[in-house]
Amino acid sequence: MNRVIIDHTNADDFVADQVSKNSDVSWDGWDLLFYSANPNGFNDKNGVFKNGQWGVQARVVVSDDGLWKIPAKYIGTRRKVS
């Protein structure tokens, strides 16, 4: 599986970059949370109700060696056109 590996020195920059690409990523302590709106989140084990709509949330925890190993499918690559 393709992964993006980040360490503590660039984690905040990574989150800021993803937010600028309209990815819904946030911190929960040391964990990164990736949210995606999806009406089927109601029935999903990772489903959450956020901002008035259902979605699916993935949690990426920091490993024992101080790295976040983020699956590539959570990485935003395109900016939303306004």
Contacts in CASP RR format, 6 or more apart in sequence:
PFRMAT RR
TARGET T0000
AUTHOR 0000-0000-0000
METHOD contacts of the structure
MODEL  1
MNRVIIDHTNADDFVADQVSKNSDVSWDGWDLLFYSANPNGFNDKNGVFK
NGQWGVQARVVVSDDGLWKIPAKYIGTRRKVS
1 71 0 8 1.000
1 72 0 8 1.000
2 71 0 8 1.000
2 72 0 8 1.000
3 69 0 8 1.000
3 70 0 8 1.000
3 71 0 8 1.000
3 72 0 8 1.000
4 14 0 8 1.000
4 69 0 8 1.000
4 70 0 8 1.000
4 72 0 8 1.000
4 75 0 8 1.000
5 67 0 8 1.000
5 68 0 8 1.000
5 69 0 8 1.000
5 70 0 8 1.000
6 14 0 8 1.000
6 67 0 8 1.000
6 68 0 8 1.000
6 70 0 8 1.000
7 66 0 8 1.000
7 67 0 8 1.000
7 68 0 8 1.000
8 66 0 8 1.000
11 32 0 8 1.000
11 68 0 8 1.000
15 25 0 8 1.000
15 26 0 8 1.000
15 27 0 8 1.000
15 32 0 8 1.000
18 25 0 8 1.000
18 75 0 8 1.000
18 76 0 8 1.000
19 25 0 8 1.000
20 79 0 8 1.000
21 76 0 8 1.000
21 77 0 8 1.000
21 78 0 8 1.000
21 79 0 8 1.000
21 80 0 8 1.000
22 76 0 8 1.000
22 79 0 8 1.000
22 80 0 8 1.000
23 34 0 8 1.000
23 74 0 8 1.000
23 75 0 8 1.000
23 76 0 8 1.000
24 34 0 8 1.000
24 35 0 8 1.000
24 36 0 8 1.000
24 37 0 8 1.000
25 32 0 8 1.000
25 33 0 8 1.000
25 34 0 8 1.000
25 35 0 8 1.000
25 74 0 8 1.000
26 32 0 8 1.000
26 33 0 8 1.000
26 35 0 8 1.000
27 33 0 8 1.000
28 59 0 8 1.000
30 61 0 8 1.000
30 62 0 8 1.000
31 59 0 8 1.000
31 60 0 8 1.000
31 61 0 8 1.000
31 62 0 8 1.000
32 59 0 8 1.000
32 60 0 8 1.000
32 68 0 8 1.000
32 70 0 8 1.000
33 57 0 8 1.000
33 58 0 8 1.000
33 59 0 8 1.000
33 60 0 8 1.000
34 57 0 8 1.000
34 58 0 8 1.000
34 59 0 8 1.000
34 60 0 8 1.000
34 70 0 8 1.000
34 74 0 8 1.000
35 48 0 8 1.000
35 50 0 8 1.000
35 55 0 8 1.000
35 56 0 8 1.000
35 57 0 8 1.000
36 55 0 8 1.000
36 56 0 8 1.000
36 57 0 8 1.000
37 53 0 8 1.000
37 54 0 8 1.000
37 55 0 8 1.000
38 44 0 8 1.000
38 54 0 8 1.000
38 55 0 8 1.000
38 56 0 8 1.000
39 53 0 8 1.000
39 54 0 8 1.000
39 55 0 8 1.000
40 54 0 8 1.000
40 55 0 8 1.000
40 56 0 8 1.000
41 47 0 8 1.000
41 48 0 8 1.000
41 54 0 8 1.000
41 55 0 8 1.000
41 56 0 8 1.000
42 54 0 8 1.000
44 55 0 8 1.000
44 56 0 8 1.000
46 56 0 8 1.000
46 57 0 8 1.000
46 58 0 8 1.000
47 54 0 8 1.000
47 55 0 8 1.000
47 56 0 8 1.000
47 57 0 8 1.000
48 54 0 8 1.000
48 55 0 8 1.000
48 56 0 8 1.000
48 57 0 8 1.000
49 55 0 8 1.000
50 57 0 8 1.000
58 71 0 8 1.000
58 74 0 8 1.000
60 68 0 8 1.000
60 69 0 8 1.000
60 70 0 8 1.000
60 71 0 8 1.000
60 74 0 8 1.000
61 68 0 8 1.000
62 68 0 8 1.000
63 69 0 8 1.000
END
